[in-house]
């Protein structure tokens, strides 16, 4: 039977016989019978050809996954055949050379040519399979970095490199199989090359892995260079002598500080023209030629409350400073001159970002002096005894109404550590007391409509109205 008369005889074949025809025609082989010895040999050769998807061709040479890794001579010869550049040859070869980088790779290549002149026919590649000629752009990047940091005072620097994900994965796949054990990955080697070249222009700069003065970000795809000037931090303690300034900037209630302000804030965007943040921060910002400041205090006092004694600890964060070093005594003098009797400091010291967290998290007892007026003239002895009886008492304070819009509604337990002095002057009483951190002192006096128990108002049996309050000491 032939294929020409298949149609004529098809009706005579069973279903199983028809499947045998297709099998013999090459659609299947499970039940096919070779017609000759040549056909059997051809099929056998065809089965030996396979592809697992790992073959890579570079510089006209297929990647041989069975080749030994560097630093063996065969391994070095193989990566040279793949067409790696001198930079990459140096970092994956694992050989000691007199020079580093491209010059070191050239030594390794010349040594390999001397051992096997046939390798020399694999000339300089058009595109390195490991770095895609990324190292050729080192000089360009260094030039951009030096231009960008001109005029910025710094002594330490850190690099961040962004490279395409597929490039990193492919480089890692080839290097981990054919490179020497412990050979430098592409990203780390690229940073090394930039830093080595940059040292020729910025000899006094150290390259660090944490807390740098400058963070340099390089995009390996577009060669874009971004300079991030890290902030500097100053620690000190301030005394607030005015009852009319907030601790930090307070945006205008009318315009919320947007755009150029409004008539209500006279274009300042601020509810209060002055703040402790700006009284201390502006002279420092100008001296360090910085962009802005952030203020981090160990708690805060109300606008109408003074802070005396040694003062309240704070950290001033100065953002994007072009100057990072300055005489601290001069900065203290500049701040006090700008304070004009409203705010003053005794000293400053350089610190770091970790200090901010310590300042924010630290909870310390405080000593206060508060003066209040009673709705009824109290008996001096009875009043003194009643108020002194609060010493050692644990208060229960519900969130005050005045801060309920920004504080969680809950009941806080706070201890009155001691009551030191009580003075009665007509219908006014002055008290000095020491309390646990987080105690609402004004509410301790007037009770906030019974939201604080016990209170001075409750033990005196009359209404009390706060006249003024001072923070005498912060016991940190």
C-alpha positions in Angstrom: 0.0 0.0 0.0 1.3 3.5 -0.8 0.2 7.0 0.1 -1.2 7.4 -3.4 -3.9 4.8 -2.9 -4.6 5.6 0.7 -8.0 7.0 0.0 -9.0 3.9 -2.0 -8.0 1.5 0.8 -8.8 3.6 3.8 -12.2 2.1 4.2 -10.7 -1.3 4.4 -8.5 -0.4 7.5 -9.6 -0.6 11.0 -9.2 2.3 13.4 -6.1 0.8 14.9 -4.5 0.2 11.4 -5.1 3.9 10.5 -3.2 5.0 13.7 -0.3 2.8 12.5 -0.1 4.8 9.3 0.2 8.1 11.1 2.8 6.7 13.5 4.9 5.5 10.6 4.6 9.0 9.0 6.4 10.5 12.0 3.4 11.7 14.1 4.3 9.2 16.8 7.0 6.6 17.3 5.8 4.3 20.1 4.7 1.6 17.7 6.5 2.6 14.5 8.8 0.1 12.8 12.0 1.5 11.1 12.0 0.7 7.4 15.8 0.5 7.2 19.0 0.7 9.2 19.6 4.3 8.0 16.3 5.5 9.3 17.0 3.9 12.7 20.4 5.6 12.9 19.0 9.0 12.0 16.3 8.7 14.7 19.0 7.8 17.2 21.1 10.8 16.3 18.0 13.1 16.6 17.3 11.9 20.1 20.8 12.9 21.3 20.3 16.6 20.4 18.8 18.5 23.3 18.6 22.1 24.7 17.8 23.0 28.3 17.6 26.7 27.9 20.9 27.5 29.6 23.0 28.0 26.5 24.4 31.6 26.2 26.4 32.9 23.3 28.8 35.7 23.8 31.6 37.0 21.5 30.7 34.2 19.1 31.3 31.5 21.7 28.7 29.4 23.5 28.9 29.3 27.3 30.2 25.9 28.3 28.8 25.1 31.7 31.2 22.2 32.0 34.3 24.5 31.8 36.2 24.8 35.2 35.9 28.1 37.1 38.6 30.7 37.5 41.3 30.9 38.6 42.2 27.8 36.6 43.9 28.6 33.3 41.0 26.8 31.4 38.5 28.9 33.4 40.3 32.2 32.6 40.6 31.2 28.9 36.9 30.4 28.8 35.8 33.8 30.2 38.2 35.5 27.8 36.5 33.7 24.9 33.1 34.9 26.2 34.4 38.4 25.6 34.6 39.9 29.1 36.2 43.3 29.4 39.5 43.9 31.3 37.6 45.3 34.4 35.4 42.2 34.6 38.3 39.8 33.8 40.3 41.2 36.8 37.4 40.8 39.2 36.4 37.3 38.2 39.8 35.8 37.5 40.9 35.5 41.1 44.6 36.2 40.1 47.1 38.4 41.9 48.3 41.2 39.7 50.5 44.3 40.1 47.7 46.6 39.1 43.9 46.6 39.9 40.9 47.3 37.7 41.3 47.5 34.0 45.1 47.4 34.2 45.0 44.2 36.3 42.6 42.6 33.8 45.0 43.4 31.0 47.8 41.6 32.8 45.6 38.5 33.2 44.7 38.6 29.5 48.3 38.9 28.4 49.3 36.0 30.6 46.6 33.9 29.1 47.7 34.8 25.6 51.2 33.8 26.4 50.0 30.4 27.6 47.7 29.9 24.6 48.3 32.1 21.6 45.0 30.8 20.1 43.1 32.8 22.7 44.4 36.1 21.1 41.9 35.7 18.2 39.2 36.5 20.7 39.8 40.2 20.6 38.3 43.1 22.6 34.5 42.6 22.7 32.0 45.1 21.5 29.9 44.5 24.6 31.0 42.8 27.7 28.5 40.1 28.7 29.0 40.8 32.4 28.8 44.6 32.7 27.7 45.7 29.2 30.7 48.1 29.2 29.4 49.9 32.3 33.0 50.5 33.5 33.6 52.7 30.5 31.3 55.3 32.1 33.3 55.6 35.3 35.1 58.7 34.2 31.9 60.4 33.1 30.2 59.6 36.5 33.2 60.8 38.5 33.2 64.1 36.5 29.5 64.6 37.3 30.0 63.9 41.0 32.9 66.3 41.4 30.9 69.0 39.7 27.9 68.4 41.9 29.8 68.4 45.2 31.7 71.6 44.5 31.0 74.1 47.2 29.6 71.5 49.6 31.7 70.9 52.7 32.1 67.2 53.4 34.6 64.6 54.6 32.7 61.3 54.1 30.7 59.9 51.2 28.6 56.8 50.5 27.5 55.5 47.1 24.2 53.9 46.1 24.0 52.3 42.6 20.9 51.3 40.7 21.5 48.8 37.9 18.9 47.0 35.7 17.7 43.8 37.4 18.2 41.6 34.4 21.8 42.7 34.1 22.5 41.9 37.7 20.9 38.5 37.5 22.7 37.5 34.3 26.0 38.7 35.6 25.5 36.7 38.8 24.6 33.6 36.9 27.8 33.6 34.8 30.1 34.9 37.6 28.9 32.4 40.2 29.6 29.5 37.8 32.8 30.6 36.1 34.2 33.3 38.3 36.7 32.6 41.1 35.2 32.0 44.6 34.7 35.2 46.4 34.9 37.4 43.2 33.3 40.8 43.5 29.7 41.2 42.3 29.1 43.8 39.6 27.5 46.5 41.8 30.3 46.4 44.4 33.0 46.4 41.8 31.5 49.3 40.0 31.3 51.3 43.2 35.0 50.4 43.9 36.0 51.7 40.5 34.1 55.0 41.0 35.6 55.5 44.4 39.2 54.7 43.2 38.9 57.2 40.4 37.2 59.8 42.6 40.0 59.6 45.1 42.3 61.2 42.5 40.1 64.4 42.7 38.9 64.3 46.3 41.9 63.1 48.2 40.5 64.1 51.7 37.2 62.3 51.4 36.6 58.9 53.1 34.1 56.4 51.7 31.9 54.9 54.5 29.0 52.5 54.8 27.0 54.5 57.3 26.4 58.1 58.5 28.0 59.8 55.5 28.1 63.5 54.9 27.0 63.0 51.3 24.9 60.2 49.8 25.6 59.8 46.1 23.0 57.9 44.0 23.9 56.8 40.5 21.5 55.4 37.9 23.6 52.9 35.9 21.1 53.0 33.0 20.8 56.8 32.5 24.1 57.7 34.3 22.1 60.3 36.3 23.9 61.4 39.5 21.9 62.7 42.5 23.6 64.2 45.5 21.8 63.9 48.9 23.4 66.2 51.5 22.8 64.5 54.8 21.6 66.7 57.7 23.7 67.7 60.7 22.3 67.6 64.3 23.0 69.8 67.3 22.0 69.0 70.9 21.3 71.6 73.5 18.8 72.8 76.2 16.7 75.9 75.8 15.0 78.2 78.4 11.8 79.7 77.3 11.4 83.1 79.0 8.3 84.3 77.1 4.6 83.3 77.6 3.7 84.1 74.0 5.6 81.8 71.7 5.1 78.1 70.6 7.8 75.6 70.5 7.6 74.8 66.8 6.2 76.6 63.7 2.4 76.9 64.0 0.7 77.2 60.6 -2.0 80.0 60.2 -5.4 78.7 61.1 -7.0 80.6 58.2 -4.8 79.6 55.3 -3.0 76.7 56.9 0.3 78.1 55.8 -0.4 77.5 52.1 1.1 79.5 49.2 2.1 83.0 50.4 -0.2 83.2 53.4 -3.2 85.5 53.9 -4.2 88.8 55.4 -4.8 87.2 58.8 -1.1 86.0 59.0 0.2 89.0 57.0 1.6 86.7 54.4 3.8 84.7 56.8 1.7 81.5 56.8 2.2 81.4 60.5 -0.2 81.8 63.4 2.6 83.1 65.5 5.4 85.1 63.9 8.0 83.6 66.3 8.7 80.1 67.6 11.5 78.5 69.5 12.3 76.5 66.4 13.0 79.6 64.4 14.6 81.7 67.1 17.2 78.9 67.6 17.2 77.5 64.2 17.4 80.5 61.9 20.8 81.8 63.0 22.2 78.3 62.8 20.6 77.7 59.4 22.2 80.9 58.0 25.6 80.2 59.5 25.6 76.7 58.0 24.1 77.9 54.7 21.4 75.3 55.0 17.9 74.9 53.5 15.7 74.4 56.5 15.5 73.0 60.1 13.5 70.5 62.1 13.1 70.8 65.8 13.0 67.7 68.1 12.2 68.5 71.8 11.9 66.3 74.9 8.2 67.1 75.1 6.8 70.6 74.9 5.2 73.2 77.1 2.1 75.2 76.3 2.5 78.6 74.6 1.8 80.5 77.8 4.2 78.4 80.0 7.8 79.3 80.6 10.6 76.7 80.8 13.3 77.6 83.3 16.1 75.9 85.2 18.6 74.1 83.1 16.1 74.2 80.2 14.4 71.6 78.0 16.6 69.2 76.0 16.3 69.4 72.2 18.0 68.3 69.0 18.0 70.7 66.0 18.2 69.0 62.6 19.8 71.2 60.0 18.8 70.1 56.5 21.0 70.3 53.4 23.8 72.3 55.0 26.6 73.5 52.6 28.8 74.0 55.7 29.1 71.2 58.2 31.6 72.6 60.7 31.3 75.8 62.7 32.5 77.2 66.0 29.8 76.2 68.6 30.4 79.1 70.9 29.7 81.5 68.1 26.5 79.6 67.2 25.3 80.0 70.9 26.0 83.7 70.8 24.1 84.1 67.5 21.1 82.2 69.0 21.0 84.3 72.2 21.3 87.5 70.3 18.4 86.4 68.1 16.4 85.3 71.2 16.0 88.9 72.4 15.1 87.8 76.0 12.5 85.2 74.7 14.7 82.2 74.4 18.2 81.4 75.5 20.7 78.5 75.5 23.9 77.8 77.3 25.7 75.4 75.0 25.5 73.3 71.9 27.2 70.1 70.9 27.3 68.1 67.6 25.3 64.9 67.8 23.7 62.3 65.4 20.3 61.2 64.3 20.0 58.5 67.0 19.9 61.2 69.6 16.5 62.3 68.2 14.9 58.9 69.1 16.4 59.1 72.6 15.0 62.6 73.1 11.6 61.6 71.8 11.4 58.4 73.9 12.8 59.7 77.1 10.3 60.2 79.9 11.5 62.3 82.9 9.9 63.8 86.0 9.4 67.5 86.1 9.2 70.1 88.8 6.6 72.9 88.2 5.5 76.1 90.0 1.9 77.0 89.3 -0.2 79.9 90.6 -3.9 79.8 90.6 -6.9 81.9 91.9 -9.6 80.4 94.1 -13.3 81.3 93.7 -13.4 81.6 97.5 -10.7 83.0 99.8 -9.2 79.8 101.5 -8.1 79.4 105.0 -4.3 79.3 104.8 -3.6 76.4 107.1 -6.4 74.3 105.8 -5.4 75.0 102.1 -1.8 74.2 102.7 -2.6 70.9 104.5 -5.1 69.9 101.8 -2.7 70.6 98.9 0.3 68.9 100.7 -1.9 65.9 101.2 -1.7 65.3 97.4 2.0 64.4 97.7 2.4 60.7 96.6 -1.1 60.5 95.2 -1.7 58.7 91.9 -4.0 60.7 89.7 -6.5 59.5 87.2 -6.6 61.9 84.3 -9.0 61.6 81.4 -7.8 63.2 78.1 -8.3 67.0 78.7 -10.9 68.7 76.5 -8.3 71.2 75.2 -6.2 68.4 73.6 -9.0 65.9 72.8 -8.8 66.8 69.1 -5.2 65.5 68.9 -4.9 63.0 71.7 -6.5 59.6 72.2 -9.4 59.4 74.6 -8.3 57.4 77.6 -7.6 57.6 81.3 -4.0 58.0 82.4 -2.6 57.3 85.8 0.1 59.8 86.9 1.9 60.2 90.3 2.4 63.4 92.1 5.9 62.7 93.5 6.1 65.5 96.0 4.6 68.9 96.9 7.4 71.1 98.1 6.1 74.6 98.7 2.6 76.0 99.1 2.0 79.8 99.5 -1.3 81.5 100.1 -1.6 85.1 99.1 -5.2 86.4 99.5 -7.3 84.5 97.1 -4.3 83.1 95.1 -2.2 80.1 95.9 1.3 79.3 94.5 2.5 75.6 94.6 5.8 73.9 93.6 5.4 70.2 93.0 7.2 67.4 91.2 5.2 65.0 89.0 5.6 62.0 86.8 6.1 62.6 83.1 2.9 63.2 81.2 1.0 64.8 84.0 -1.4 67.5 83.0 -0.6 70.2 85.6 -3.3 72.7 84.8 -5.9 70.0 85.0 -4.5 68.8 88.3 -5.4 72.2 89.6 -8.8 73.0 88.1 -9.9 69.3 87.5 -11.1 69.9 84.0 -14.7 69.5 85.1 -13.9 66.4 87.1 -11.9 64.7 84.4 -8.9 64.7 86.8 -9.3 63.1 90.2 -8.3 64.0 92.8 -7.4 67.6 92.0 -6.5 70.8 93.9 -10.0 72.1 93.2 -11.6 69.0 94.7 -9.6 69.0 97.9 -10.1 72.7 98.5 -13.8 72.5 97.7 -13.8 75.5 95.3 -13.2 76.4 91.7 -9.6 77.2 90.8 -8.4 79.2 87.8 -4.8 78.9 86.6 -2.9 82.3 86.5 0.4 81.1 85.3 2.6 78.0 85.1 6.4 77.5 84.9 8.5 74.4 84.3 11.2 74.8 86.9 13.3 71.7 86.1 13.3 68.7 83.8 14.9 65.8 85.6 16.4 63.9 82.7 
